[in-house]
């Protein structure tokens, strides 16, 4: 489900005029301010804004225990959801827990330590953050090694630093995005200094002194834009088959995404851009019993070697991606029709964000962890996979185009 109504008062809205999420993947941002002004609460705001959109977040707390930071998330969510519909209030906490991990690091953290932690989280918990929050770094910390780590892993990285306003303005140019937070008796003030590698264009923002929320959305302000990465930073993993896969690839090419289309010897593809022929050894990594697949999807096929290899290719597609987009039809039992349903089962098993455009209902549905919920998707990760039916209809084709336009804007002119 989408939680845009819960995010109208997020200060991230005012920091995101030039870049979605105020940072592009591979960039680093700083929240400067004196001790006790609310920098930690502002990091929670950023974390909540991303996690409620399904973007995986890692929040590292140096001084506060993890339980206190989790409580801050809960209190902020309760404030944001006040007056919301019961369905939104019940669904969002699950969404938050699935996409946010809090880790207490009382000894502090350095880039090498974070790099090792990210490897551990991916191996042990299948958690691959797209946003990392560090509370806090020493004043005067050099952003260069953090930027190198963020660039290598495709992260958006925010850090809080205890810094006086005058020093913050001097330090800001070294960061991609930066803002200084100052406390007042009746309101707090957040002043953007940098945004996504350029000087900030907006002026100071007035926030509630307790919650650090915007008192109300600015008059006429659009919805908070999705934190989509730049198209050139994205890779589409697919199979290049006739129908939905080829259509995803055609639109991806127009936007400038890199493509990887997995295949195997003897496989005919409708789309061969970025073709990667998997060896027998590579295919075996995704080996699965066809009896087991039939049991999970509640249907039966002729158990051919070609089908086995297609399912093995789907394993590679989903394992490389953070988000999966499928065009097909959702069955009454919750599975997705056809062999492409195996990619959905893999994504659900690995707790990845999965969206299905149901051609029968002409609507997108997201798996919440318990059920399919109707919504409107955007591309939120540089690594995405796409597959679907060979029998793509016009509604499905329009849905694919609309997904890219919602994520990246109008289709580039050719």
Secondary structure, 3 states (H helix, E strand, C coil): CCCHHHHCCCHHHCCCCCCCCCCCCCEEEEEEECCCCCHHHHHHHHHHHHHCCCCCEEEEECCCCHHHHHHHHHHHHHHHHCCCCHHHHHHHHHHHHHHEEEEECCCCCCHHHHHHHHHHHHHHHCCCCCEEEEEEECCCCCHHHHHHHHHHHCCEEEEEEECCHHHHHHHHHHCCEEEEEEECCCCEEEEEEEECCEECCCCCEEECCCCCCECCCCCCCCCCCCCCCCHHHCEEEECCCCCHHHHHHHHHHHHCCEEEEEECCCCCCCCCCCEEECCHHHHHCCCCCHHHHHHHHCCCCCCCHHHHHHHHHHHHHHHHCCEEEEEECECCCCCECCCCHHHHHHHHHCCCEEEEEECCCCEEEEECCCCEEEECCCCCCCEEEEEECCCCCHHHHHHHHHHHHHHHCCCCCC
